[in-house]
Amino acid sequence: MNVEGIEEHLREFKIETYAKYNVVSVGEANGVGADQAVDWVDEDNGLFNMIFQFEGTNLWEKTLGTLDGKII
């Protein structure tokens, strides 16, 4: 689901906005694999201080209103 060229856009956004301040940045990184995460959160050149993504939870494969647990 990651959009081609998004890194360039986010890098420009960082430089023009929050990189100027002492803040913590968090980004949702849908489509960013573990092998790419270092490019997104690298201390010197990363796009954010931390990222999260929901792909490991398989949220998109769930049916609305269903649970995987047993009801006791």
Gaussian input, Z-matrix of N, CA and C with variables (Angstrom, degrees):
# hf/3-21g

backbone

0 1
 N
 C     1     B1
 C     2     B2     1     A1
 N     3     B3     2     A2     1     D1
 C     4     B4     3     A3     2     D2
 C     5     B5     4     A4     3     D3
 N     6     B6     5     A5     4     D4
 C     7     B7     6     A6     5     D5
 C     8     B8     7     A7     6     D6
 N     9     B9     8     A8     7     D7
 C    10    B10     9     A9     8     D8
 C    11    B11    10    A10     9     D9
 N    12    B12    11    A11    10    D10
 C    13    B13    12    A12    11    D11
 C    14    B14    13    A13    12    D12
 N    15    B15    14    A14    13    D13
 C    16    B16    15    A15    14    D14
 C    17    B17    16    A16    15    D15
 N    18    B18    17    A17    16    D16
 C    19    B19    18    A18    17    D17
 C    20    B20    19    A19    18    D18
 N    21    B21    20    A20    19    D19
 C    22    B22    21    A21    20    D20
 C    23    B23    22    A22    21    D21
 N    24    B24    23    A23    22    D22
 C    25    B25    24    A24    23    D23
 C    26    B26    25    A25    24    D24
 N    27    B27    26    A26    25    D25
 C    28    B28    27    A27    26    D26
 C    29    B29    28    A28    27    D27
 N    30    B30    29    A29    28    D28
 C    31    B31    30    A30    29    D29
 C    32    B32    31    A31    30    D30
 N    33    B33    32    A32    31    D31
 C    34    B34    33    A33    32    D32
 C    35    B35    34    A34    33    D33
 N    36    B36    35    A35    34    D34
 C    37    B37    36    A36    35    D35
 C    38    B38    37    A37    36    D36
 N    39    B39    38    A38    37    D37
 C    40    B40    39    A39    38    D38
 C    41    B41    40    A40    39    D39
 N    42    B42    41    A41    40    D40
 C    43    B43    42    A42    41    D41
 C    44    B44    43    A43    42    D42
 N    45    B45    44    A44    43    D43
 C    46    B46    45    A45    44    D44
 C    47    B47    46    A46    45    D45
 N    48    B48    47    A47    46    D46
 C    49    B49    48    A48    47    D47
 C    50    B50    49    A49    48    D48
 N    51    B51    50    A50    49    D49
 C    52    B52    51    A51    50    D50
 C    53    B53    52    A52    51    D51
 N    54    B54    53    A53    52    D52
 C    55    B55    54    A54    53    D53
 C    56    B56    55    A55    54    D54
 N    57    B57    56    A56    55    D55
 C    58    B58    57    A57    56    D56
 C    59    B59    58    A58    57    D57
 N    60    B60    59    A59    58    D58
 C    61    B61    60    A60    59    D59
 C    62    B62    61    A61    60    D60
 N    63    B63    62    A62    61    D61
 C    64    B64    63    A63    62    D62
 C    65    B65    64    A64    63    D63
 N    66    B66    65    A65    64    D64
 C    67    B67    66    A66    65    D65
 C    68    B68    67    A67    66    D66
 N    69    B69    68    A68    67    D67
 C    70    B70    69    A69    68    D68
 C    71    B71    70    A70    69    D69
 N    72    B72    71    A71    70    D70
 C    73    B73    72    A72    71    D71
 C    74    B74    73    A73    72    D72
 N    75    B75    74    A74    73    D73
 C    76    B76    75    A75    74    D74
 C    77    B77    76    A76    75    D75
 N    78    B78    77    A77    76    D76
 C    79    B79    78    A78    77    D77
 C    80    B80    79    A79    78    D78
 N    81    B81    80    A80    79    D79
 C    82    B82    81    A81    80    D80
 C    83    B83    82    A82    81    D81
 N    84    B84    83    A83    82    D82
 C    85    B85    84    A84    83    D83
 C    86    B86    85    A85    84    D84
 N    87    B87    86    A86    85    D85
 C    88    B88    87    A87    86    D86
 C    89    B89    88    A88    87    D87
 N    90    B90    89    A89    88    D88
 C    91    B91    90    A90    89    D89
 C    92    B92    91    A91    90    D90
 N    93    B93    92    A92    91    D91
 C    94    B94    93    A93    92    D92
 C    95    B95    94    A94    93    D93
 N    96    B96    95    A95    94    D94
 C    97    B97    96    A96    95    D95
 C    98    B98    97    A97    96    D96
 N    99    B99    98    A98    97    D97
 C   100   B100    99    A99    98    D98
 C   101   B101   100   A100    99    D99
 N   102   B102   101   A101   100   D100
 C   103   B103   102   A102   101   D101
 C   104   B104   103   A103   102   D102
 N   105   B105   104   A104   103   D103
 C   106   B106   105   A105   104   D104
 C   107   B107   106   A106   105   D105
 N   108   B108   107   A107   106   D106
 C   109   B109   108   A108   107   D107
 C   110   B110   109   A109   108   D108
 N   111   B111   110   A110   109   D109
 C   112   B112   111   A111   110   D110
 C   113   B113   112   A112   111   D111
 N   114   B114   113   A113   112   D112
 C   115   B115   114   A114   113   D113
 C   116   B116   115   A115   114   D114
 N   117   B117   116   A116   115   D115
 C   118   B118   117   A117   116   D116
 C   119   B119   118   A118   117   D117
 N   120   B120   119   A119   118   D118
 C   121   B121   120   A120   119   D119
 C   122   B122   121   A121   120   D120
 N   123   B123   122   A122   121   D121
 C   124   B124   123   A123   122   D122
 C   125   B125   124   A124   123   D123
 N   126   B126   125   A125   124   D124
 C   127   B127   126   A126   125   D125
 C   128   B128   127   A127   126   D126
 N   129   B129   128   A128   127   D127
 C   130   B130   129   A129   128   D128
 C   131   B131   130   A130   129   D129
 N   132   B132   131   A131   130   D130
 C   133   B133   132   A132   131   D131
 C   134   B134   133   A133   132   D132
 N   135   B135   134   A134   133   D133
 C   136   B136   135   A135   134   D134
 C   137   B137   136   A136   135   D135
 N   138   B138   137   A137   136   D136
 C   139   B139   138   A138   137   D137
 C   140   B140   139   A139   138   D138
 N   141   B141   140   A140   139   D139
 C   142   B142   141   A141   140   D140
 C   143   B143   142   A142   141   D141
 N   144   B144   143   A143   142   D142
 C   145   B145   144   A144   143   D143
 C   146   B146   145   A145   144   D144
 N   147   B147   146   A146   145   D145
 C   148   B148   147   A147   146   D146
 C   149   B149   148   A148   147   D147
 N   150   B150   149   A149   148   D148
 C   151   B151   150   A150   149   D149
 C   152   B152   151   A151   150   D150
 N   153   B153   152   A152   151   D151
 C   154   B154   153   A153   152   D152
 C   155   B155   154   A154   153   D153
 N   156   B156   155   A155   154   D154
 C   157   B157   156   A156   155   D155
 C   158   B158   157   A157   156   D156
 N   159   B159   158   A158   157   D157
 C   160   B160   159   A159   158   D158
 C   161   B161   160   A160   159   D159
 N   162   B162   161   A161   160   D160
 C   163   B163   162   A162   161   D161
 C   164   B164   163   A163   162   D162
 N   165   B165   164   A164   163   D163
 C   166   B166   165   A165   164   D164
 C   167   B167   166   A166   165   D165
 N   168   B168   167   A167   166   D166
 C   169   B169   168   A168   167   D167
 C   170   B170   169   A169   168   D168
 N   171   B171   170   A170   169   D169
 C   172   B172   171   A171   170   D170
 C   173   B173   172   A172   171   D171
 N   174   B174   173   A173   172   D172
 C   175   B175   174   A174   173   D173
 C   176   B176   175   A175   174   D174
 N   177   B177   176   A176   175   D175
 C   178   B178   177   A177   176   D176
 C   179   B179   178   A178   177   D177
 N   180   B180   179   A179   178   D178
 C   181   B181   180   A180   179   D179
 C   182   B182   181   A181   180   D180
 N   183   B183   182   A182   181   D181
 C   184   B184   183   A183   182   D182
 C   185   B185   184   A184   183   D183
 N   186   B186   185   A185   184   D184
 C   187   B187   186   A186   185   D185
 C   188   B188   187   A187   186   D186
 N   189   B189   188   A188   187   D187
 C   190   B190   189   A189   188   D188
 C   191   B191   190   A190   189   D189
 N   192   B192   191   A191   190   D190
 C   193   B193   192   A192   191   D191
 C   194   B194   193   A193   192   D192
 N   195   B195   194   A194   193   D193
 C   196   B196   195   A195   194   D194
 C   197   B197   196   A196   195   D195
 N   198   B198   197   A197   196   D196
 C   199   B199   198   A198   197   D197
 C   200   B200   199   A199   198   D198
 N   201   B201   200   A200   199   D199
 C   202   B202   201   A201   200   D200
 C   203   B203   202   A202   201   D201
 N   204   B204   203   A203   202   D202
 C   205   B205   204   A204   203   D203
 C   206   B206   205   A205   204   D204
 N   207   B207   206   A206   205   D205
 C   208   B208   207   A207   206   D206
 C   209   B209   208   A208   207   D207
 N   210   B210   209   A209   208   D208
 C   211   B211   210   A210   209   D209
 C   212   B212   211   A211   210   D210
 N   213   B213   212   A212   211   D211
 C   214   B214   213   A213   212   D212
 C   215   B215   214   A214   213   D213

   B1=1.4475
   B2=1.5239
   B3=1.3152
   B4=1.4520
   B5=1.5278
   B6=1.3099
   B7=1.4596
   B8=1.5246
   B9=1.3190
   B10=1.4547
   B11=1.5336
   B12=1.3219
   B13=1.4595
   B14=1.5193
   B15=1.3268
   B16=1.4660
   B17=1.5287
   B18=1.3359
   B19=1.4624
   B20=1.5301
   B21=1.3278
   B22=1.4694
   B23=1.5245
   B24=1.3121
   B25=1.4667
   B26=1.5287
   B27=1.3296
   B28=1.4630
   B29=1.5274
   B30=1.3332
   B31=1.4645
   B32=1.5349
   B33=1.3263
   B34=1.4682
   B35=1.5254
   B36=1.3265
   B37=1.4608
   B38=1.5286
   B39=1.3359
   B40=1.4630
   B41=1.5263
   B42=1.3145
   B43=1.4672
   B44=1.5262
   B45=1.3201
   B46=1.4628
   B47=1.5283
   B48=1.3331
   B49=1.4680
   B50=1.5209
   B51=1.2934
   B52=1.4561
   B53=1.5243
   B54=1.3274
   B55=1.4691
   B56=1.5253
   B57=1.3062
   B58=1.4643
   B59=1.5272
   B60=1.3265
   B61=1.4585
   B62=1.5222
   B63=1.2986
   B64=1.4558
   B65=1.5354
   B66=1.3191
   B67=1.4603
   B68=1.5304
   B69=1.3153
   B70=1.4606
   B71=1.5171
   B72=1.3209
   B73=1.4607
   B74=1.5250
   B75=1.3174
   B76=1.4619
   B77=1.5201
   B78=1.3151
   B79=1.4509
   B80=1.5103
   B81=1.3110
   B82=1.4632
   B83=1.5214
   B84=1.3098
   B85=1.4596
   B86=1.5258
   B87=1.2927
   B88=1.4580
   B89=1.5243
   B90=1.3041
   B91=1.4519
   B92=1.5190
   B93=1.3246
   B94=1.4619
   B95=1.5207
   B96=1.3151
   B97=1.4562
   B98=1.5163
   B99=1.3217
   B100=1.4608
   B101=1.5268
   B102=1.3259
   B103=1.4584
   B104=1.5300
   B105=1.3130
   B106=1.4674
   B107=1.5250
   B108=1.3128
   B109=1.4714
   B110=1.5203
   B111=1.3229
   B112=1.4635
   B113=1.5313
   B114=1.3202
   B115=1.4672
   B116=1.5248
   B117=1.3072
   B118=1.4605
   B119=1.5199
   B120=1.3337
   B121=1.4653
   B122=1.5285
   B123=1.2942
   B124=1.4562
   B125=1.5318
   B126=1.3269
   B127=1.4655
   B128=1.5297
   B129=1.3136
   B130=1.4603
   B131=1.5212
   B132=1.3168
   B133=1.4635
   B134=1.5247
   B135=1.3093
   B136=1.4643
   B137=1.5134
   B138=1.3214
   B139=1.4571
   B140=1.5264
   B141=1.3326
   B142=1.4629
   B143=1.5262
   B144=1.3420
   B145=1.4538
   B146=1.5266
   B147=1.3118
   B148=1.4687
   B149=1.5227
   B150=1.3247
   B151=1.4621
   B152=1.5167
   B153=1.3132
   B154=1.4641
   B155=1.5108
   B156=1.3104
   B157=1.4562
   B158=1.5145
   B159=1.3133
   B160=1.4509
   B161=1.5241
   B162=1.3112
   B163=1.4596
   B164=1.5186
   B165=1.3238
   B166=1.4585
   B167=1.5163
   B168=1.3140
   B169=1.4643
   B170=1.5211
   B171=1.3278
   B172=1.4672
   B173=1.5287
   B174=1.3202
   B175=1.4693
   B176=1.5199
   B177=1.3139
   B178=1.4566
   B179=1.5227
   B180=1.3462
   B181=1.4573
   B182=1.5291
   B183=1.2979
   B184=1.4662
   B185=1.5232
   B186=1.2988
   B187=1.4544
   B188=1.5247
   B189=1.3128
   B190=1.4507
   B191=1.5286
   B192=1.3215
   B193=1.4529
   B194=1.5143
   B195=1.3249
   B196=1.4561
   B197=1.5181
   B198=1.3098
   B199=1.4649
   B200=1.5146
   B201=1.3269
   B202=1.4569
   B203=1.5220
   B204=1.3185
   B205=1.4553
   B206=1.5118
   B207=1.3219
   B208=1.4598
   B209=1.5216
   B210=1.2895
   B211=1.4575
   B212=1.5202
   B213=1.3256
   B214=1.4661
   B215=1.4987
   A1=110.84
   A2=117.32
   A3=120.02
   A4=109.58
   A5=117.51
   A6=123.00
   A7=109.57
   A8=117.14
   A9=121.47
   A10=110.09
   A11=116.37
   A12=121.38
   A13=114.93
   A14=117.83
   A15=120.85
   A16=111.73
   A17=116.76
   A18=119.53
   A19=111.40
   A20=116.67
   A21=120.63
   A22=110.59
   A23=116.79
   A24=121.30
   A25=110.64
   A26=116.85
   A27=120.50
   A28=111.62
   A29=117.07
   A30=120.21
   A31=110.24
   A32=116.37
   A33=120.18
   A34=110.60
   A35=116.77
   A36=121.70
   A37=110.50
   A38=116.68
   A39=120.87
   A40=110.75
   A41=116.94
   A42=121.81
   A43=111.43
   A44=116.64
   A45=121.15
   A46=113.89
   A47=118.02
   A48=119.32
   A49=112.39
   A50=119.16
   A51=121.98
   A52=115.17
   A53=120.24
   A54=120.93
   A55=111.42
   A56=117.23
   A57=122.40
   A58=112.74
   A59=117.18
   A60=121.74
   A61=111.42
   A62=116.35
   A63=122.73
   A64=108.40
   A65=115.60
   A66=121.47
   A67=109.61
   A68=115.18
   A69=122.05
   A70=107.37
   A71=116.45
   A72=120.73
   A73=110.09
   A74=115.57
   A75=122.74
   A76=107.97
   A77=116.82
   A78=120.24
   A79=111.97
   A80=116.09
   A81=120.50
   A82=106.33
   A83=116.72
   A84=120.92
   A85=111.00
   A86=116.42
   A87=120.91
   A88=108.98
   A89=116.98
   A90=121.19
   A91=113.88
   A92=118.01
   A93=121.86
   A94=107.92
   A95=116.03
   A96=120.81
   A97=112.01
   A98=116.18
   A99=121.18
   A100=111.03
   A101=117.37
   A102=120.63
   A103=112.38
   A104=118.16
   A105=122.39
   A106=112.47
   A107=116.88
   A108=120.88
   A109=112.40
   A110=117.81
   A111=119.98
   A112=111.34
   A113=118.09
   A114=120.36
   A115=111.64
   A116=116.09
   A117=120.83
   A118=112.70
   A119=118.29
   A120=120.70
   A121=113.57
   A122=118.88
   A123=122.16
   A124=109.96
   A125=116.54
   A126=120.41
   A127=113.35
   A128=117.45
   A129=120.07
   A130=113.65
   A131=117.41
   A132=120.65
   A133=114.76
   A134=117.15
   A135=120.05
   A136=113.09
   A137=115.12
   A138=121.14
   A139=112.13
   A140=116.33
   A141=122.01
   A142=109.75
   A143=115.85
   A144=120.42
   A145=111.16
   A146=116.19
   A147=120.89
   A148=109.12
   A149=114.92
   A150=120.59
   A151=109.04
   A152=115.34
   A153=121.27
   A154=107.85
   A155=115.57
   A156=120.82
   A157=108.20
   A158=115.15
   A159=121.42
   A160=114.24
   A161=119.05
   A162=120.63
   A163=113.10
   A164=117.64
   A165=121.14
   A166=113.49
   A167=117.78
   A168=121.32
   A169=112.53
   A170=117.05
   A171=122.55
   A172=112.12
   A173=116.37
   A174=120.54
   A175=112.35
   A176=116.99
   A177=120.32
   A178=111.94
   A179=117.00
   A180=120.66
   A181=112.46
   A182=118.00
   A183=122.78
   A184=110.58
   A185=116.32
   A186=121.90
   A187=107.72
   A188=116.72
   A189=121.62
   A190=110.86
   A191=115.55
   A192=120.46
   A193=114.59
   A194=118.72
   A195=120.34
   A196=110.52
   A197=116.08
   A198=123.16
   A199=109.02
   A200=116.19
   A201=120.72
   A202=112.28
   A203=118.12
   A204=120.95
   A205=112.24
   A206=114.62
   A207=120.50
   A208=109.24
   A209=116.30
   A210=121.31
   A211=107.13
   A212=115.34
   A213=119.82
   A214=109.71
   D1=-7.59
   D2=178.75
   D3=-65.38
   D4=138.45
   D5=-176.56
   D6=-92.22
   D7=132.76
   D8=179.37
   D9=-58.75
   D10=132.37
   D11=179.31
   D12=87.29
   D13=-0.43
   D14=-176.47
   D15=-63.42
   D16=-33.15
   D17=-179.05
   D18=-61.53
   D19=-42.57
   D20=178.69
   D21=-62.47
   D22=-43.77
   D23=178.76
   D24=-62.39
   D25=-45.93
   D26=-178.39
   D27=-67.74
   D28=-35.07
   D29=177.63
   D30=-63.62
   D31=-44.48
   D32=177.36
   D33=-63.55
   D34=-42.74
   D35=178.09
   D36=-58.79
   D37=-44.51
   D38=178.94
   D39=-60.58
   D40=-49.84
   D41=-177.41
   D42=-60.32
   D43=-41.24
   D44=-175.38
   D45=-83.39
   D46=-11.73
   D47=-176.93
   D48=-126.73
   D49=-94.55
   D50=-166.79
   D51=-75.25
   D52=-15.03
   D53=177.61
   D54=-65.59
   D55=-18.89
   D56=-178.94
   D57=-79.79
   D58=-7.97
   D59=-172.78
   D60=-126.97
   D61=161.72
   D62=177.21
   D63=-88.09
   D64=79.20
   D65=-177.26
   D66=-129.96
   D67=166.45
   D68=173.67
   D69=-105.26
   D70=132.00
   D71=-179.54
   D72=-113.68
   D73=139.49
   D74=179.84
   D75=-130.66
   D76=133.82
   D77=179.93
   D78=-128.86
   D79=142.62
   D80=170.68
   D81=-81.77
   D82=127.52
   D83=-171.87
   D84=-122.82
   D85=61.28
   D86=178.02
   D87=-64.45
   D88=129.13
   D89=-179.92
   D90=91.92
   D91=-2.36
   D92=177.55
   D93=-95.58
   D94=116.96
   D95=179.60
   D96=-81.26
   D97=169.30
   D98=180.00
   D99=-59.41
   D100=-33.68
   D101=179.84
   D102=-70.13
   D103=-20.04
   D104=178.96
   D105=-98.55
   D106=-14.19
   D107=-173.03
   D108=-57.66
   D109=-37.26
   D110=-179.12
   D111=-61.25
   D112=-31.45
   D113=177.11
   D114=-70.05
   D115=-26.09
   D116=-178.67
   D117=-87.32
   D118=-28.66
   D119=-175.43
   D120=-123.58
   D121=14.98
   D122=176.93
   D123=-57.89
   D124=135.38
   D125=-174.10
   D126=-57.95
   D127=-38.74
   D128=-177.49
   D129=-89.58
   D130=-41.79
   D131=-171.56
   D132=-120.49
   D133=5.04
   D134=-178.07
   D135=-70.15
   D136=166.43
   D137=-179.12
   D138=-87.35
   D139=-29.47
   D140=-177.96
   D141=-139.02
   D142=166.82
   D143=172.93
   D144=-77.65
   D145=-30.99
   D146=176.75
   D147=-154.67
   D148=157.10
   D149=177.07
   D150=-133.06
   D151=160.18
   D152=170.31
   D153=-137.82
   D154=153.84
   D155=175.60
   D156=-151.59
   D157=151.70
   D158=-171.67
   D159=-104.43
   D160=4.84
   D161=-175.04
   D162=-59.57
   D163=-35.65
   D164=179.85
   D165=-65.14
   D166=-18.19
   D167=-179.70
   D168=-88.61
   D169=-9.94
   D170=-177.11
   D171=56.62
   D172=35.27
   D173=-179.63
   D174=-57.93
   D175=-35.09
   D176=-173.98
   D177=-75.07
   D178=-12.95
   D179=179.23
   D180=-98.15
   D181=0.62
   D182=-178.74
   D183=-85.93
   D184=151.66
   D185=173.70
   D186=-91.68
   D187=131.15
   D188=-179.16
   D189=-52.44
   D190=129.18
   D191=177.11
   D192=88.70
   D193=6.01
   D194=179.46
   D195=-106.50
   D196=155.07
   D197=177.02
   D198=-125.91
   D199=152.89
   D200=177.67
   D201=-91.48
   D202=-2.70
   D203=-176.37
   D204=-98.59
   D205=172.07
   D206=176.83
   D207=-92.27
   D208=143.18
   D209=175.78
   D210=-91.43
   D211=125.66
   D212=-177.55
   D213=-102.39

